[in-house]
């Protein structure tokens, strides 16, 4: 197994720009999106968390099976529901609303971790959302990271700040404590600005390198990404696409980067690949449906390389 993702799966209702009141049902949740994105790049991926015994929960099982994501470590709670969220699209981009209080995933805790699996994977991945949904889920991530690091397994963490879930002071303390346990830190610019108080991308990556990260991949939205190790840093400019919905773009970036990093062992090769994958993921509605597969990403990278050589 290559990657274990830990977190909260969420059923998604995405408002299209067609008929008013029309929603497209899909599947979301940042770490689940990451898991599927990585699987579509050829990585062997497992997921840990909890679902409700309901229609969205069964939809996740079906989708993970189809995508090749191992769900044996996902519990089904007999009474707590699978969380839901809604996506609306406005002048400032996509806006999220959630129905997740008391979700099955929020009841997940350290006792539920697949401890034997953690020592056998190459990367354990989680996020700020994985920890924000409850104290027990927060502790589960810390425990998983501690187990992974004690056994030489890499850890990866997306800051994914959601201030609807917790106040900034608590979020900053928890997220940065997790980042200090992460080998690969995956912040977004807006989140990192609020968490660190810094606005310059280079200063932000320096901050997270200072916490001990081996790789920091800072996503910059429509300006691409900045990737740094203690010895080197590189800016990746975005490719041009007809973007429709960026709902899962950051999660796609995470999954593609981790899959390619495992395959190549090079953070900058992985970042170049993830930069293209994330851009391609914005060409359709929803978090999962538009996630590209390896053939799509490689074809577009070949096109970009050919265009650059002319």
N, C-alpha and C positions, 0 to 999 in steps of 0.2 A: 504494500500500500504506500502511495506517495504522500497524500495529504489527508489530514483529519481536520474538518471544519466544525466549529462548535458555536451554537447560537440559536436564534429564534426564526423558524420558518413562518411566513405570513402570507395568507391569501390576499390577492391584489385585485382591486377594482379600479381600472384605469379609464379616466374620462377621455374619450376620443374627441377629435375636433369636428365630428360629424353632427348627428342629431343631438339636441340638448337633452341632458339626462341619460345619455347612453354610456354604459360602462362596459369595458372589455375585461372579463375575468381572467386572471392569470395567477402566477405564483411568484412570491418575492421573499424578502428577508435577506439582509446583506450577505450573511455567510452562506446561505443556501445558494444565492446567486453566484457567489464566488466558487462554490463547489461545482456547480453545473458548468460555469465558464471554464474551470480547470479541466473538467472531464471532457468537454468538447475540444480541448487542445490535446487530448490523449493521455492526461494524467489519470492515475488510479486514485479515486477519491472516496472517502467515507464521511458520513455526517453523524454528529452526536447532538441530541436535543430531545424535544418532546412535542408531540402533536395531540390534538383532541381526537376523540372517536367520532368524527364528523366528516362531512363531505369535503371541505378543504384539506383535512388531514389525509383522507384517502387519495385525493388528487395529487398530493405531494408524493405519496408512496408510488403511485403509478408513474409520475414524472421522473422520480429518481431512478426507478427501475429502467425506464426507457433511456435515460441519460447515462446509465452505468454507475450511478452514485450508490454506494453501499449504505443501506439504511438500517442495518441490523442493530445499530447502537442508538436508534431513535425510539423512545418509549411512546406508547399510546396511553394517554391518561383517560380514565373511564368517565370523568365528569367535566374536567376543565376543557375549554374550547381551544381550537387553533386560532391564533390572533389574525386580525384582518387590518388592511389599510386601504385608503382611497387616494388616488392621484388626480389632481386637477392641474390644468395647464393655463398659466396666465402670462402677463407681460414680463414678469421677472423669472419665468421658468416654471418648473413643476413644484407643486405644493402638496404636502402629505398630511393626511388625517388618519388617526389610528383608533381601532377598537381592539385593544390588547390587554386591558386590565384583567388579571386573574387567568391569563392564558396558560396552557399546559407548559409552554417553554419557560414561563416565569417561575414555575415550581421546580425546575431542574436545579440540582445541587451537586456538590462534590461526591456524594454517595452514588450518583448515577453515572459517573465517568467510566469510560471503557479503559481501565488502567492498563490492562495487558496490551491493548492496541497502541496506546500512546508511545510505548517504547519501540514499536515496530515500524512506525511511519517515518517519513523524512521531514515533514513539516506539520506542526500543529498551528492552525489559524483561528483567530477569534477577533472580536472588535469591541469598540466602546458600547455598541448596542447590546452585544452579548452580555455585558456586565451591567448595563443600566436598567434592565427589566426587573431585577430583584436582587436582594442581598445574597440569596443562595446561588443564583446564576453568576453573580460577580465572583463569589468565592470559588465556584467551579472553574472559572477561567484561570484564576490565580493558581489553583491546585494543578490544573492541567499543564500550565506553563512550567511550574516547579518540577513536576514529574518529567516533562519533556527534557528540560535542561539538565536534570540529574542523569539522564540517559543519553546525552549527546544528540538529542533531536532538536532541529531548528524550530524556532517559534516566530510567527508572523502576526502582526497586529495592525488593524485599521482603526484609526482614532474615531471615525464616524460619530461625531458629536451630535446628540439630539437633546436640545435643552427642554423639550417637552417632557422628557423622561426624568431629568434630574437637574439640580441647580449647577451653575458653572463651577462654583468652588469645589463641590463634591466630585463633579465630572473631571475636573483638572487633576485632582489628587489621585483618583482611581486610574484614570487613563494614563497618566504619566508614571504611576507605579507599574502598570502593565507594560508600558513602553520600555521601562528599565529592565524588564524580563524578556524583551523581544529582540531577536536577532535581525528581523526585517520589520521596519516600521513604515506604515503606509498611510500617511496623513493627506488630507485634502487642504488646499490653501485656506479656505474660509474657516474650517475647523481649527487649523493650526494657529491662525491669527488670533482667534478667541482664546485658545488654550495657552499659548505662549506669550501673547501680548506683542509679538513680532509681526512685521508685515513683509519684510524682504525675504524672498525664497531662500537665498543663501544663508541668511541668519537662522531661518527655521530649520533647515537641514543640519546646520551646525549644532543647534540646540538638541536635536534628537540623536545625532552622533555622540554628543556629550553625555547622553543618558546610557550609552553603551551599545547602540545599534551597530551592526556590521554593514547594513544597507538601509538607506532611507530613500524612498520613492515618493516624492511630493507631487501630487497631481495639481495641475494649474488650470483646470477647466478647458476653455477654448484656446488656451495658450500652451497646452501640452503638458510636459512634466519635467521635473528636475530630479535627477537620481545621483546619489552620492554614496561613496564609501569613505573610510578614513583617508584613503590615498588619492581619490579621483572623484570628479563630478562631471556630469554631462547634461545638457539641456536637450530635450526632444520636442521638436515642433510638431503640431498636429497635422494630419493629412486632411484634405478637403473632402467632405461628405455632405449629402443632403440630410442634415440632422432633423429628426422629428421629435424624439423623446429621449432624454438623457437619464431616465430613471435608474437604470442599472449599470451605467457606464463605469463608475468607480469600482463597483464589484467585479465587473468584467476585467478591468485593469488588474485588480488583485489576483484573480484566478489565472489569467493569462500569464502574468509575470511569474507567479509561483510555479506554474507548470513548466514554463520555459527555463526558469532558473534551475529547477530540478533536472531538466533535460541537458542543459548546457554547462551549468556551473558558473555562468557569467552574468552578473547583475545588469550589465549594460546591454548585452544582447537580449536579455529577457525584457528589459525596459523598452527597447525599440520595438520588440514584438508586441508587448502589451499596449503601447501607444497606438498602434494600428488597430488592434483588436477592440479597444475601447471606443475608438472613433466609429468603427463599423457597427458597434452595438447600438448606436443612436439612430439608426435608420429605420426603426420600427417602433411600435407601441409596446409598452410593458417591459418588465425587468428581465424576463427569461427568453421569450420568443425570438428577439433579435440577436441574442448572443451568437457570435460567429463561431464557426468550426475552424479547425486548423487549416483546412484546404482554402477556406475563404481568406484567412489572414495571410497565408503564404502567397496566394495569388495577388493580393493587393500589394504586398511588399515587393513582389517582383515587378509589378507595374510601376511602383514608385521608383524603384532602382533603375528601371529602363528609362523612365522620364528624366531622372537626374543625370543620366549618362549622355543624354543628347546634347 
